[in-house]
């Protein structure tokens, strides 16, 4: 925790990532999902 090092290990069907890179990828995924849901919500 708190480490700035990032590394990944490839598994058969998974790509496991840790560190700063993982947080950045998670944030991008959440933002993409929020944009997709925002379109389906429509105006209020």
PDB file of N, CA, C, O and CB in Angstrom:
ATOM      1  N   UNK A   1       0.862  -1.182   0.000  1.00  0.00           N
ATOM      2  CA  UNK A   1       0.000   0.000   0.000  1.00  0.00           C
ATOM      3  C   UNK A   1       0.893   1.224   0.000  1.00  0.00           C
ATOM      4  O   UNK A   1       1.867   1.293   0.750  1.00  0.00           O
ATOM      5  CB  UNK A   1      -0.972   0.009   1.230  1.00  0.00           C
ATOM      6  N   UNK A   2       0.563   2.184  -0.837  1.00  0.00           N
ATOM      7  CA  UNK A   2       1.332   3.409  -0.903  1.00  0.00           C
ATOM      8  C   UNK A   2       2.540   3.313  -1.820  1.00  0.00           C
ATOM      9  O   UNK A   2       3.248   4.301  -2.012  1.00  0.00           O
ATOM     10  CB  UNK A   2       1.774   3.793   0.461  1.00  0.00           C
ATOM     11  N   UNK A   3       2.782   2.161  -2.379  1.00  0.00           N
ATOM     12  CA  UNK A   3       3.922   1.988  -3.265  1.00  0.00           C
ATOM     13  C   UNK A   3       3.624   2.596  -4.624  1.00  0.00           C
ATOM     14  O   UNK A   3       2.503   2.497  -5.125  1.00  0.00           O
ATOM     15  CB  UNK A   3       4.280   0.503  -3.407  1.00  0.00           C
ATOM     16  N   UNK A   4       4.602   3.209  -5.204  1.00  0.00           N
ATOM     17  CA  UNK A   4       4.418   3.795  -6.524  1.00  0.00           C
ATOM     18  C   UNK A   4       4.838   2.819  -7.617  1.00  0.00           C
ATOM     19  O   UNK A   4       4.718   3.123  -8.804  1.00  0.00           O
ATOM     20  CB  UNK A   4       5.212   5.097  -6.645  1.00  0.00           C
ATOM     21  N   UNK A   5       5.315   1.678  -7.230  1.00  0.00           N
ATOM     22  CA  UNK A   5       5.699   0.678  -8.218  1.00  0.00           C
ATOM     23  C   UNK A   5       4.459  -0.011  -8.753  1.00  0.00           C
ATOM     24  O   UNK A   5       3.497  -0.240  -8.020  1.00  0.00           O
ATOM     25  CB  UNK A   5       6.673  -0.350  -7.615  1.00  0.00           C
ATOM     26  N   UNK A   6       4.490  -0.333 -10.012  1.00  0.00           N
ATOM     27  CA  UNK A   6       3.364  -1.016 -10.641  1.00  0.00           C
ATOM     28  C   UNK A   6       3.899  -2.239 -11.362  1.00  0.00           C
ATOM     29  O   UNK A   6       4.924  -2.169 -12.039  1.00  0.00           O
ATOM     30  CB  UNK A   6       2.596  -0.074 -11.623  1.00  0.00           C
ATOM     31  N   UNK A   7       3.204  -3.362 -11.218  1.00  0.00           N
ATOM     32  CA  UNK A   7       3.616  -4.562 -11.916  1.00  0.00           C
ATOM     33  C   UNK A   7       2.396  -5.378 -12.245  1.00  0.00           C
ATOM     34  O   UNK A   7       1.340  -5.221 -11.632  1.00  0.00           O
ATOM     35  CB  UNK A   7       4.612  -5.379 -11.085  1.00  0.00           C
ATOM     36  N   UNK A   8       2.545  -6.238 -13.203  1.00  0.00           N
ATOM     37  CA  UNK A   8       1.426  -7.096 -13.586  1.00  0.00           C
ATOM     38  C   UNK A   8       1.940  -8.497 -13.840  1.00  0.00           C
ATOM     39  O   UNK A   8       3.112  -8.706 -14.153  1.00  0.00           O
ATOM     40  CB  UNK A   8       0.697  -6.544 -14.836  1.00  0.00           C
ATOM     41  N   UNK A   9       1.051  -9.434 -13.702  1.00  0.00           N
ATOM     42  CA  UNK A   9       1.357 -10.834 -13.940  1.00  0.00           C
ATOM     43  C   UNK A   9       0.247 -11.374 -14.822  1.00  0.00           C
ATOM     44  O   UNK A   9      -0.928 -11.223 -14.488  1.00  0.00           O
ATOM     45  CB  UNK A   9       1.486 -11.648 -12.597  1.00  0.00           C
ATOM     46  N   UNK A  10       0.588 -11.994 -15.930  1.00  0.00           N
ATOM     47  CA  UNK A  10      -0.427 -12.511 -16.839  1.00  0.00           C
ATOM     48  C   UNK A  10      -0.802 -13.940 -16.471  1.00  0.00           C
ATOM     49  O   UNK A  10       0.061 -14.801 -16.295  1.00  0.00           O
ATOM     50  CB  UNK A  10       0.068 -12.448 -18.288  1.00  0.00           C
ATOM     51  N   UNK A  11      -2.083 -14.171 -16.360  1.00  0.00           N
ATOM     52  CA  UNK A  11      -2.619 -15.493 -16.097  1.00  0.00           C
ATOM     53  C   UNK A  11      -3.405 -15.926 -17.332  1.00  0.00           C
ATOM     54  O   UNK A  11      -3.562 -15.137 -18.264  1.00  0.00           O
ATOM     55  CB  UNK A  11      -3.515 -15.504 -14.810  1.00  0.00           C
ATOM     56  N   UNK A  12      -3.891 -17.135 -17.356  1.00  0.00           N
ATOM     57  CA  UNK A  12      -4.563 -17.686 -18.527  1.00  0.00           C
ATOM     58  C   UNK A  12      -5.684 -16.782 -19.029  1.00  0.00           C
ATOM     59  O   UNK A  12      -5.707 -16.441 -20.211  1.00  0.00           O
ATOM     60  CB  UNK A  12      -5.117 -19.055 -18.206  1.00  0.00           C
ATOM     61  N   UNK A  13      -6.607 -16.388 -18.166  1.00  0.00           N
ATOM     62  CA  UNK A  13      -7.751 -15.600 -18.626  1.00  0.00           C
ATOM     63  C   UNK A  13      -7.857 -14.272 -17.893  1.00  0.00           C
ATOM     64  O   UNK A  13      -8.868 -13.581 -18.019  1.00  0.00           O
ATOM     65  CB  UNK A  13      -9.037 -16.388 -18.448  1.00  0.00           C
ATOM     66  N   UNK A  14      -6.845 -13.905 -17.137  1.00  0.00           N
ATOM     67  CA  UNK A  14      -6.923 -12.689 -16.334  1.00  0.00           C
ATOM     68  C   UNK A  14      -5.665 -11.863 -16.513  1.00  0.00           C
ATOM     69  O   UNK A  14      -4.588 -12.391 -16.789  1.00  0.00           O
ATOM     70  CB  UNK A  14      -7.135 -13.024 -14.852  1.00  0.00           C
ATOM     71  N   UNK A  15      -5.818 -10.576 -16.355  1.00  0.00           N
ATOM     72  CA  UNK A  15      -4.676  -9.670 -16.344  1.00  0.00           C
ATOM     73  C   UNK A  15      -4.749  -8.943 -15.008  1.00  0.00           C
ATOM     74  O   UNK A  15      -5.565  -8.035 -14.846  1.00  0.00           O
ATOM     75  CB  UNK A  15      -4.689  -8.660 -17.582  1.00  0.00           C
ATOM     76  N   UNK A  16      -3.924  -9.320 -14.065  1.00  0.00           N
ATOM     77  CA  UNK A  16      -3.962  -8.772 -12.714  1.00  0.00           C
ATOM     78  C   UNK A  16      -2.941  -7.644 -12.635  1.00  0.00           C
ATOM     79  O   UNK A  16      -1.773  -7.826 -12.978  1.00  0.00           O
ATOM     80  CB  UNK A  16      -3.672  -9.876 -11.639  1.00  0.00           C
ATOM     81  N   UNK A  17      -3.385  -6.497 -12.187  1.00  0.00           N
ATOM     82  CA  UNK A  17      -2.489  -5.345 -12.074  1.00  0.00           C
ATOM     83  C   UNK A  17      -2.581  -4.763 -10.676  1.00  0.00           C
ATOM     84  O   UNK A  17      -3.602  -4.886  -9.999  1.00  0.00           O
ATOM     85  CB  UNK A  17      -2.829  -4.269 -13.131  1.00  0.00           C
ATOM     86  N   UNK A  18      -1.495  -4.128 -10.256  1.00  0.00           N
ATOM     87  CA  UNK A  18      -1.420  -3.537  -8.933  1.00  0.00           C
ATOM     88  C   UNK A  18      -0.784  -2.158  -9.041  1.00  0.00           C
ATOM     89  O   UNK A  18      -0.097  -1.870 -10.020  1.00  0.00           O
ATOM     90  CB  UNK A  18      -0.622  -4.442  -7.965  1.00  0.00           C
ATOM     91  N   UNK A  19      -1.000  -1.321  -8.066  1.00  0.00           N
ATOM     92  CA  UNK A  19      -0.310  -0.046  -7.977  1.00  0.00           C
ATOM     93  C   UNK A  19      -1.024   1.076  -8.697  1.00  0.00           C
ATOM     94  O   UNK A  19      -2.232   1.028  -8.928  1.00  0.00           O
ATOM     95  CB  UNK A  19       1.062  -0.181  -8.519  1.00  0.00           C
ATOM     96  N   UNK A  20      -0.252   2.080  -9.043  1.00  0.00           N
ATOM     97  CA  UNK A  20      -0.780   3.304  -9.642  1.00  0.00           C
ATOM     98  C   UNK A  20      -1.474   3.016 -10.964  1.00  0.00           C
ATOM     99  O   UNK A  20      -2.543   3.564 -11.235  1.00  0.00           O
ATOM    100  CB  UNK A  20       0.340   4.320  -9.851  1.00  0.00           C
ATOM    101  N   UNK A  21      -0.886   2.172 -11.779  1.00  0.00           N
ATOM    102  CA  UNK A  21      -1.480   1.845 -13.080  1.00  0.00           C
ATOM    103  C   UNK A  21      -2.853   1.206 -12.895  1.00  0.00           C
ATOM    104  O   UNK A  21      -3.789   1.509 -13.635  1.00  0.00           O
ATOM    105  CB  UNK A  21      -0.556   0.900 -13.878  1.00  0.00           C
ATOM    106  N   UNK A  22      -2.970   0.334 -11.921  1.00  0.00           N
ATOM    107  CA  UNK A  22      -4.252  -0.334 -11.669  1.00  0.00           C
ATOM    108  C   UNK A  22      -5.318   0.673 -11.269  1.00  0.00           C
ATOM    109  O   UNK A  22      -6.455   0.593 -11.733  1.00  0.00           O
ATOM    110  CB  UNK A  22      -4.100  -1.401 -10.575  1.00  0.00           C
ATOM    111  N   UNK A  23      -4.960   1.619 -10.412  1.00  0.00           N
ATOM    112  CA  UNK A  23      -5.935   2.635  -9.990  1.00  0.00           C
ATOM    113  C   UNK A  23      -6.369   3.493 -11.165  1.00  0.00           C
ATOM    114  O   UNK A  23      -7.546   3.834 -11.281  1.00  0.00           O
ATOM    115  CB  UNK A  23      -5.347   3.524  -8.884  1.00  0.00           C
ATOM    116  N   UNK A  24      -5.433   3.846 -12.040  1.00  0.00           N
ATOM    117  CA  UNK A  24      -5.768   4.662 -13.206  1.00  0.00           C
ATOM    118  C   UNK A  24      -6.698   3.898 -14.147  1.00  0.00           C
ATOM    119  O   UNK A  24      -7.657   4.469 -14.667  1.00  0.00           O
ATOM    120  CB  UNK A  24      -4.489   5.089 -13.951  1.00  0.00           C
ATOM    121  N   UNK A  25      -6.425   2.622 -14.369  1.00  0.00           N
ATOM    122  CA  UNK A  25      -7.284   1.819 -15.240  1.00  0.00           C
ATOM    123  C   UNK A  25      -8.668   1.627 -14.629  1.00  0.00           C
ATOM    124  O   UNK A  25      -9.670   1.638 -15.345  1.00  0.00           O
ATOM    125  CB  UNK A  25      -6.640   0.458 -15.513  1.00  0.00           C
ATOM    126  N   UNK A  26      -8.731   1.453 -13.317  1.00  0.00           N
ATOM    127  CA  UNK A  26     -10.017   1.300 -12.639  1.00  0.00           C
ATOM    128  C   UNK A  26     -10.832   2.582 -12.769  1.00  0.00           C
ATOM    129  O   UNK A  26     -12.030   2.527 -13.049  1.00  0.00           O
ATOM    130  CB  UNK A  26      -9.811   0.940 -11.150  1.00  0.00           C
ATOM    131  N   UNK A  27     -10.199   3.728 -12.570  1.00  0.00           N
ATOM    132  CA  UNK A  27     -10.898   5.004 -12.687  1.00  0.00           C
ATOM    133  C   UNK A  27     -11.427   5.200 -14.101  1.00  0.00           C
ATOM    134  O   UNK A  27     -12.559   5.653 -14.277  1.00  0.00           O
ATOM    135  CB  UNK A  27      -9.969   6.164 -12.302  1.00  0.00           C
ATOM    136  N   UNK A  28     -10.626   4.867 -15.110  1.00  0.00           N
ATOM    137  CA  UNK A  28     -11.084   5.003 -16.493  1.00  0.00           C
ATOM    138  C   UNK A  28     -12.297   4.111 -16.746  1.00  0.00           C
ATOM    139  O   UNK A  28     -13.252   4.533 -17.398  1.00  0.00           O
ATOM    140  CB  UNK A  28      -9.950   4.653 -17.476  1.00  0.00           C
ATOM    141  N   UNK A  29     -12.265   2.890 -16.238  1.00  0.00           N
ATOM    142  CA  UNK A  29     -13.393   1.978 -16.409  1.00  0.00           C
ATOM    143  C   UNK A  29     -14.654   2.492 -15.743  1.00  0.00           C
ATOM    144  O   UNK A  29     -15.743   2.392 -16.308  1.00  0.00           O
ATOM    145  CB  UNK A  29     -13.048   0.619 -15.857  1.00  0.00           C
ATOM    146  N   UNK A  30     -14.514   3.042 -14.545  1.00  0.00           N
ATOM    147  CA  UNK A  30     -15.670   3.592 -13.830  1.00  0.00           C
ATOM    148  C   UNK A  30     -16.231   4.791 -14.582  1.00  0.00           C
ATOM    149  O   UNK A  30     -17.448   4.941 -14.691  1.00  0.00           O
ATOM    150  CB  UNK A  30     -15.282   3.997 -12.388  1.00  0.00           C
ATOM    151  N   UNK A  31     -15.357   5.644 -15.100  1.00  0.00           N
ATOM    152  CA  UNK A  31     -15.823   6.805 -15.866  1.00  0.00           C
ATOM    153  C   UNK A  31     -16.536   6.363 -17.142  1.00  0.00           C
ATOM    154  O   UNK A  31     -17.568   6.932 -17.497  1.00  0.00           O
ATOM    155  CB  UNK A  31     -14.641   7.731 -16.214  1.00  0.00           C
ATOM    156  N   UNK A  32     -16.003   5.364 -17.831  1.00  0.00           N
ATOM    157  CA  UNK A  32     -16.657   4.841 -19.039  1.00  0.00           C
ATOM    158  C   UNK A  32     -18.034   4.277 -18.708  1.00  0.00           C
ATOM    159  O   UNK A  32     -18.995   4.513 -19.440  1.00  0.00           O
ATOM    160  CB  UNK A  32     -15.786   3.754 -19.699  1.00  0.00           C
ATOM    161  N   UNK A  33     -18.130   3.542 -17.620  1.00  0.00           N
ATOM    162  CA  UNK A  33     -19.411   2.978 -17.200  1.00  0.00           C
ATOM    163  C   UNK A  33     -20.396   4.082 -16.834  1.00  0.00           C
ATOM    164  O   UNK A  33     -21.571   4.011 -17.196  1.00  0.00           O
ATOM    165  CB  UNK A  33     -19.215   2.030 -16.011  1.00  0.00           C
ATOM    166  N   UNK A  34     -19.929   5.096 -16.123  1.00  0.00           N
ATOM    167  CA  UNK A  34     -20.800   6.210 -15.746  1.00  0.00           C
ATOM    168  C   UNK A  34     -21.314   6.939 -16.982  1.00  0.00           C
ATOM    169  O   UNK A  34     -22.478   7.337 -17.023  1.00  0.00           O
ATOM    170  CB  UNK A  34     -20.055   7.189 -14.828  1.00  0.00           C
ATOM    171  N   UNK A  35     -20.468   7.118 -17.985  1.00  0.00           N
ATOM    172  CA  UNK A  35     -20.905   7.766 -19.228  1.00  0.00           C
ATOM    173  C   UNK A  35     -21.971   6.929 -19.931  1.00  0.00           C
ATOM    174  O   UNK A  35     -22.938   7.478 -20.460  1.00  0.00           O
ATOM    175  CB  UNK A  35     -19.705   7.993 -20.169  1.00  0.00           C
ATOM    176  N   UNK A  36     -21.805   5.613 -19.941  1.00  0.00           N
ATOM    177  CA  UNK A  36     -22.785   4.737 -20.588  1.00  0.00           C
ATOM    178  C   UNK A  36     -24.121   4.783 -19.856  1.00  0.00           C
ATOM    179  O   UNK A  36     -25.173   4.817 -20.495  1.00  0.00           O
ATOM    180  CB  UNK A  36     -22.264   3.293 -20.643  1.00  0.00           C
ATOM    181  N   UNK A  37     -24.093   4.783 -18.546  1.00  0.00           N
ATOM    182  CA  UNK A  37     -25.327   4.812 -17.757  1.00  0.00           C
ATOM    183  C   UNK A  37     -25.999   6.175 -17.865  1.00  0.00           C
ATOM    184  O   UNK A  37     -27.227   6.264 -17.883  1.00  0.00           O
ATOM    185  CB  UNK A  37     -25.035   4.479 -16.282  1.00  0.00           C
ATOM    186  N   UNK A  38     -25.206   7.225 -17.936  1.00  0.00           N
ATOM    187  CA  UNK A  38     -25.750   8.579 -18.032  1.00  0.00           C
ATOM    188  C   UNK A  38     -26.639   8.714 -19.267  1.00  0.00           C
ATOM    189  O   UNK A  38     -27.676   9.375 -19.215  1.00  0.00           O
ATOM    190  CB  UNK A  38     -24.613   9.617 -18.078  1.00  0.00           C
ATOM    191  N   UNK A  39     -26.244   8.102 -20.358  1.00  0.00           N
ATOM    192  CA  UNK A  39     -27.023   8.165 -21.597  1.00  0.00           C
ATOM    193  C   UNK A  39     -28.378   7.488 -21.413  1.00  0.00           C
ATOM    194  O   UNK A  39     -29.390   7.981 -21.912  1.00  0.00           O
ATOM    195  CB  UNK A  39     -26.251   7.505 -22.759  1.00  0.00           C
ATOM    196  N   UNK A  40     -28.406   6.369 -20.702  1.00  0.00           N
ATOM    197  CA  UNK A  40     -29.659   5.637 -20.530  1.00  0.00           C
ATOM    198  C   UNK A  40     -30.588   6.285 -19.512  1.00  0.00           C
ATOM    199  O   UNK A  40     -31.783   5.991 -19.506  1.00  0.00           O
ATOM    200  CB  UNK A  40     -29.369   4.221 -20.114  1.00  0.00           C
ATOM    201  N   UNK A  41     -30.076   7.151 -18.658  1.00  0.00           N
ATOM    202  CA  UNK A  41     -30.910   7.796 -17.639  1.00  0.00           C
ATOM    203  C   UNK A  41     -31.826   8.853 -18.256  1.00  0.00           C
ATOM    204  O   UNK A  41     -32.950   9.050 -17.793  1.00  0.00           O
ATOM    205  CB  UNK A  41     -30.028   8.434 -16.557  1.00  0.00           C
ATOM    206  N   UNK A  42     -31.350   9.526 -19.292  1.00  0.00           N
ATOM    207  CA  UNK A  42     -32.157  10.545 -19.957  1.00  0.00           C
ATOM    208  C   UNK A  42     -32.354  11.778 -19.089  1.00  0.00           C
ATOM    209  O   UNK A  42     -31.915  11.819 -17.940  1.00  0.00           O
ATOM    210  CB  UNK A  42     -33.503   9.971 -20.341  1.00  0.00           C
ATOM    211  N   UNK A  43     -33.024  12.790 -19.654  1.00  0.00           N
ATOM    212  CA  UNK A  43     -33.253  14.022 -18.894  1.00  0.00           C
ATOM    213  C   UNK A  43     -34.304  13.804 -17.809  1.00  0.00           C
ATOM    214  O   UNK A  43     -35.177  12.945 -17.929  1.00  0.00           O
ATOM    215  CB  UNK A  43     -33.691  15.160 -19.834  1.00  0.00           C
ATOM    216  N   UNK A  44     -34.199  14.589 -16.766  1.00  0.00           N
ATOM    217  CA  UNK A  44     -35.188  14.498 -15.675  1.00  0.00           C
ATOM    218  C   UNK A  44     -36.022  15.746 -15.622  1.00  0.00           C
ATOM    219  O   UNK A  44     -36.908  15.860 -14.774  1.00  0.00           O
ATOM    220  CB  UNK A  44     -34.502  14.270 -14.322  1.00  0.00           C
TER     221      UNK A  44
END
